[in-house]
């Protein structure tokens, strides 16, 4: 996602790229199939590793990127009151927000169309809108300590799990800037040993948690202690004008390292939709799909996290029906493997619906609507320079109609039928609409894209020299297909490349895109 926003390369400049996970038992022996294991299972992406960069460094990069676009992020005000004007139609200025300056205490009233509450686990927005925050917390606490260390751990620059008899399944994570994070369970029993739990106590417990290995902190960058719990807001979008995102609508343990990742999924899912609505390019009802898509995926994360957080404290899952004597570390390995694609983000899936994820016939492609579009290698015309689909489809709140044209010698008849049908729908090529085209031909290409196609191609042209892109998408190079990509990189639908595809494209876009049909307005 960040690659398509033009941010990934900058993050990679500073990150620690972790490609290996290691598990150690209580005696310090390396074991397989227990604890962390998903790193080695990341495939089908250029970014086949954990990009480890702490939040403060990521925020610096995000702020710098915003500044290039003329936006300086500052937060001198606090939100103190929210009023929804029920007599104003959805999409209008139906919100009154009262803000107070942190220093002068001067209050201002802001009238706005939408409000996004991304204000953390103790969200004022969530509380002000009376949105229930369902879930529970445990008596156990978790501790995290970041710093520069010395150790005799055999593979310290990896993601490690250490099976501690006193501190549960201990997290050892190599970080950016030469640092390491140690994370462990701080049970209610161990809490009794401390009247005050400070940095020195956190370091002492960290050293004890990684035994039999030695650990010395040369510097401590940061430490925290927090209550483990899983909570989810009952609604992510209320009164058709107030959104919740990030920790404001879901909190959980850091066991699967999904906190910031999940918040980014929220932001990317909402961002392009809100952009199109604010520009008047999409109907306000499009925003309903934010909760419909994100809430089920967050609930899935919460369910995984409940099991993972218990297993990391050496307890079996709450509703465990297997062997009561099972080893929690072994079960953790199975759960981590099961959740691997979800944890990497590549397995985030949005269910078919009546709007954005239009189900298609199963014989067109192995890729389905609601799935993250696989990144594939393509070649540019003339130079035959290699590029990637994600690079050529940046997230600028634009839909991409990717014509997988196959082997043109074999597909010329259906390609001609598709071309004729599409040419009758001028709105599909309206420069004011957020729709772009690209044509992908199976084969090595030639000196002229025009000659390769036998006419003008749709949008920018790319070659699939070895047919690998068509194969990855499960598209027959003798038939071709039309793949509609959403702005966020998920698949909207897949269509046959024939004379009926144009009508299906109109059916898709007419549900929410203003001006996407011959008749006025959007139907959604």
C-alpha positions, 0 to 999 in steps of 0.5 A, a space after each residue: 500500500 505504501 509503495 503505491 503511495 510513493 512512500 515505501 522507498 523512503 521507508 526502505 532507506 531507514 528500515 531493518 529488512 527482516 527476512 528470518 524468524 528463529 525460535 528458541 526453547 527454554 534451554 536455548 535450543 533452536 526449534 522449528 514449527 513453534 512461535 514465529 514463522 510467518 516471515 519465511 512464508 511471505 511470497 508473491 511480492 517484491 516486499 517479501 520481508 518485514 519492513 521494521 521502522 519504528 513509528 516516530 521515524 515513519 511519521 517523520 517520512 509521512 510529514 515530509 511527504 505531506 510538506 512536499 504537497 503543501 501540507 504541514 501537520 500541526 496539532 495545537 488544538 484539542 477537540 472538545 465537542 461535536 454536534 451533528 446537524 440532523 437537518 443537513 443532508 448527508 454530504 453537506 456541512 452537517 458537523 459542528 466541531 468545537 476546538 480549544 487551543 492548548 496554550 491560549 484556551 481560545 475556542 473556535 467553532 468549525 463547520 465541516 462535512 466529515 470528521 475522522 476520529 484517529 485519536 487513539 485508544 481513548 478516542 474522544 470522538 468515539 466517546 462523544 459519539 457514544 459508540 460502544 467499545 466492545 471487548 475485555 482486558 486481562 489482568 496480565 500486562 505486557 512490557 516492551 523495551 527498545 534499546 541498543 544491546 549486547 548479547 550472546 543470542 546466536 541470531 540477534 538480528 532476526 525476529 525471535 521467540 524465546 520460550 521462557 518459563 517465567 515470561 511466556 513466549 518472549 518477543 525478540 525483534 531486530 529494529 532500525 538504527 541498530 536497536 532491538 526490542 524485547 517484549 514479554 508477558 508481565 503476569 499478575 504474579 510477577 507484578 507483586 514483586 514491584 511497588 513501582 515499575 520503572 525503566 530500571 525494573 523493565 530492563 531487569 525483567 527483560 534480562 530475566 526474560 531472555 535467559 539462558 541468553 545474556 542481555 545488556 542494554 547499552 542504551 534504552 530508547 523507549 519502554 512501556 507497560 500496558 494492559 492486554 485486551 481486545 476491543 472493537 468499536 461497534 461502528 466505524 461510521 456513524 451519522 453518515 459523517 463521523 468515522 473512526 480509524 486506527 486505535 480509535 476503533 480497535 485495540 489489541 495486543 502487539 503479539 502479531 505486530 498488527 497495530 500500526 499496520 491495521 490502522 494504515 489499512 483503515 486509512 488507505 481504505 477510507 482515504 480514496 473514498 473520502 477524496 472522491 466524495 469531497 471532489 464531487 466525483 462519487 456519491 456520499 453513500 460510497 463511504 458506507 463501504 468503509 465500515 462494511 469492508 474494514 470492520 469484518 477484517 478487524 474482527 478477524 484480527 481481534 479473534 486471532 489476537 485473542 488466541 495469540 496473546 493467550 498463547 504468548 502467556 503460555 495459556 491455551 485459547 479460551 475456546 480450546 477443544 483440543 488436547 488440554 495438555 497441548 504445548 502453547 508454543 506448538 499451538 502458537 506456531 500453527 496459529 501464526 502459520 494460519 494467519 501468515 498472509 493476513 499478518 503480511 497484509 497480502 491476505 486481507 480480503 473484502 467480501 463480494 458486494 453490490 458496489 465495489 467488489 463485483 463477483 465474476 464467473 470463476 473461469 475468467 481468472 484465478 484472481 477474484 473481486 475483493 482480493 489484493 491484486 498481485 504485483 507482477 513484472 512487466 516490460 515497457 515498450 521501446 526500451 523493454 525496461 522492467 517495471 511492476 504493476 504496482 509502480 504503474 498503478 499508484 494510489 491517486 484515488 484513480 481506478 485502473 482498467 487493466 486490459 490483459 489482452 493476451 496473445 493478440 494473434 489469438 485474441 484479435 476477434 474478441 479484442 475487436 468486439 471489446 474495442 467497438 463496444 467500449 468506444 461507444 461509451 465516451 465517459 470511460 475516457 473522460 479525463 475528468 473521471 478517476 479512471 485510467 487504462 493500461 494494456 498488457 500484451 502477452 509476448 515480447 512486443 515489437 518496435 511499435 505498440 500500435 503495430 503489435 496491437 493493430 491499432 491504438 491501445 487503451 492507455 499505457 502499454 506494457 508487455 508480458 514477455 514470458 506470459 508470467 503476469 497472465 499466468 499469475 492472474 490465471 488468465 488464458 493468453 488465448 482469451 484475455 480478460 479485463 481486470 478492474 483495479 480499485 485505487 487502493 490496489 484491490 480487485 474490483 472485478 474481472 470481466 471477459 474481454 468481449 462485447 459485453 464487458 463495456 456494459 458491465 464496466 458501466 454497471 460497476 461504475 454507475 453505482 457510485 461514480 458521478 458522471 459514469 453513465 449516459 444518465 446523470 448521477 450515481 445510483 448508490 
